[in-house]
């Protein structure tokens, strides 16, 4: 099974044609497109899936929920449903808290880190020096990151900083993606969209329903009910399932708010440093993107040449 990750409708974020309004917002958007493939190896790369399978977590989703929820501790489904946002509650409850009978959160953290390091070892072979440089740069910006109001970013940022450069690269990319994802969830809540509605609106904008609904566990009845609510608000065309002009504006507004929320760490970053950071990450991101499929359930745009 191909994975669906995430906090929000896809990525924690959704690609949009709306141009970021400031240099910091542009940096935040570009960093998402570059850091997300590095993080996403934990869902798509065979080394990562195999690591969870070998620990007794059979089936993709048990490993997914164990690995992503592990920084929160041995939690049940309620906080994970809330923080991950777009998953059907029943889907989360099928994995949690039962996964903790197989692995402890501490073990799950070790498994996901080792799987990611193994995947990056393969994908970035021959680029070790570049990866070490990028990891040190990215980690420097992640250190001291303000995570107020961002639970998934906070628990990941609080984990021990790895010594291994590839593990550090994955860790820093993960903190950044959860930081942006937490802000994205806040933007969706402020837009009065629930988890299923956010997915339905996305499917009406640019991603196929088949890339979203099956990977978040919503039934056809729940999906259609969400579509009806959106149509009642004038955001979705009930006949076609496509977003209306108002729906597209709502989607763009959420994306703009996500960029604003993600931009704060980058406001003081000099342009030349932003350019250097993005340049360092680009070849590594492109190499990691070979482990992904496009389109994908996390809404990541295809930046491969």
N, C-alpha and C positions, 0 to 999 in steps of 0.2 A: 504494500500500500504506500502510495506517495503521501508525504506528510502535509499537514496544514499546521502552521505554527500559529501562534499569536495571541496578541492582545486584542487587536481590533479587527476591523473588517478584513484586513489582509495586511501584511507586514504589521507592524503596528500601524502602518501608514499606507496610504494609497497614492499611487502616482497620479499626477494631475498636470494639466497644461497651465495651471495658474502659476505665474512667475513669482518667486519669493520677492518680498518687497524691499529687503535690505541685504547688504553684503553678509551679515551674520546669518540671516535666514537662508540665503543661498548656500552658505557654507554648511549649515545644518542639513539642508536638503541633500546636497551632494555627498556629505558624509554618510547619510543614511544609505544612499545607493551604493556606496563603496564599502561601508562596514557591514551592512546586512548580509552580503554573501559570505563574509568571513564567519559571522555568527551562525548563519544558516546551515553550515556543514553539519551541525549537530543534529539536524533533522533529515538531511538529504544524503549525506555521505554513508557508504556501506560500513565503514569502520565504526561509526557512531551507533548505528542500528545493531551491529554485531555485539558491541560492548554491552548494551542493555540486554540483549538476548542471552548472552553468556552468563549474565547475573541472574537469570531466571525470569526476566520480565518479557514474557512472550507476547508478541503482537506489538505493532508500532506504538499504539497509544499509551500502553502502560509505561513504556520507556519515556515517551514524550512528557506525560504528566509528572512522572517521578523526577525526571531531570530538570524540567523547568520550574516545578514547584519546590524542589528540594531546598533552595535558599530560604524559603518561608518556614521550614521545619516540618514536622509530621502533622500537617494540617489536613482537615477534612475538605469536602467539596465546596463549602460556602465561600471561604475567602478566595479560593482559586477561581470559582465561577465569576466572582466580582472583579478580580484583578485581571484575568485573562479576557473577560468581557464578552467575546463573541461566540463562546461555546455554549451549547445547550446544557442546562443544568444536569439533565439526565446522563449526558455523555461524560461529564466530569465525575459524576457520582459512580459511574461504572469502574473508574480507575482509583478514585480516592475515597476513603483512606486505605483501601485494601493493598495498594502497592507497598505500603510501609510494613506489611507482614512479610514481604520478600526482601526488601532492602531498606536500610535506614536512610534518612536524608543525607547523612554524612557519606554513606557509601554511594548514594546516587550522585552526589557532587563529584566524588572521585571518578566514577564511571563516565560521567559526561565530560569531565576535563580530559581524561585519558583518551576517550574516543575522539574528541575534537583535536587533540594534539596529534593523534595518529593520522587523522584525515588531512590535517595541514602539512604534516611531514611528507605525505605523498603529493598533495596538490601543489605545494610550494617547493618541491625538490629543485635544487639549483638556485633558489632565491633566498637562501637562508640569511645571508647578510642583509638583504633588503628587508626581510621580515623582521629581523632583530632591530633594525633602525626604525621601522614603522611602529613596532610594538612599543619601543621606548618613547617615541613621540606621542603616540596615542595615549599611552598610560599616563604620561605627564599631564595631559589635559583632563584625564578622567580623575586623577587624584584631587580630592577636595571638591568634587562635583556636588553642587547643591541638589539634594534629592528630596527636599521638602515637598510633601504631597505626591511623591512618586514611590510607591511601596516596592515595586519590582526592581527599580533601579537601586533603591536604598539597600535592599537585602543582598543584591549582587555586588554592589560597591563595598559592602562590609566584609566580604569574603577575603581571605588572605591573598595578597598579591603573589602570583606565581613567579618563580625564578626563571623557569624555562622560557625563552623568547616566544616560541610558538604558542605555548599555553598563555603567556601574557597577552599576546596579540588577540587571541580568542576572548580572553577575559575582558579586555578593554572594549572590544567591539560589542560584547554582550551587555556590558554596563550601559554603553551609549544607546544601543537599540532598545533596551528596556526603559531608559530615561525618555527617549522619544515616544515609545509606546505608551507610557503612563500619561504623557501629555496628550497623546492622541485620544486616549480613552476620555480624558477630561473634556476635550473638545467635542467628542461625540455626545457625552452626557449633557453638556451645555447646549448642544443643538437639539436636545430632546429626542435623541435616537437611542433605542435599546439595542442589544446585541444582534438580534435577528434583523431588525429594521436596517441597521448599518450595512449588513451583508446584502440585503435585498436591494438597497439603494445602490450599492457598489455594482451588483449584478446588472442593474439597470443603466449603469454608466459605461463600464468598459470591460468588465471581467465576466466570463460565462458563469452562469449559476452552478454548473457542474464543477467549477473550480472552488466553490465556496460552501454550498449547502452540505454536501456529503462529508466534508472535512471539519464541520463544526457541530454536526449531530442534530440539526433541526429537522423535524418531520415535514412532510409536504403540507400538512394542515397548519403547522406553525408558520411555515414560510408564506403560505397564502394569506394567513391572517395578518402577518406583518405587512405584506404587500397591500392589503386592503386598508390598513391604517395609514400607510404612506399615500395611497391614492386619495384617501379622505382628506389629507392635508395638502393635496395638490402637488405632491413631490414625485408621484409616479403615475404613468398612464395605465389605467386599469386594463385596457384592451391589449396593449403591447408589452407591458412590463418594463417599458423603458422610462428612464428618468425624464421628467418634464424640464422645461427651462428653469423652473423654481427648484427642482430637485438637483439639477446640475449646479446651480448657484449654491445650494446648501452643501453639496459635496465639496465644492471649491472653497467655501467658507471654512469648513472643518479642516481642510488641508492647510489653508492659510493660518488658522489658529494653531495647528500642530507645528508648523514651521516657526511661528512666533515663540511658542513654548520651548521649542528645541534650540532656539537661537541664543538664549541667554549666556551659555558658557563661551560663546564665540564672539561676543560684542567687542571684547578687548583684544582680540587676536589680530595682529597686524596683517595686512593683505599678503605680504610676502611669506609669512609663516603659514597662513591658510593655504596658499598656493603650494608650498612645499609639502604640507601634510597631505593634501589631496593627491599630489603627484606621487608621493611615496606609496599611498594606498592603492592607486589605480591598477598597476600590474598584478598586485596580490589579489585584489578583488576580482579581476578578470579571470585569474587562474582558479579561484574558488568558485566562480560562477559556473565553471564547467561541471560541477557536481549538482547543479540545480537544473530543473527543467523550466521551460518557458512556454506558455504562461504558467504561473505557479500559484498555489493557494495563499501565499503570503504577499501577493500583489507586487512583487519586485519587478521593476522594468528590466528588459533585456538590454544590457549595456555592452554586450560582447561585440567585437568587431565583426 
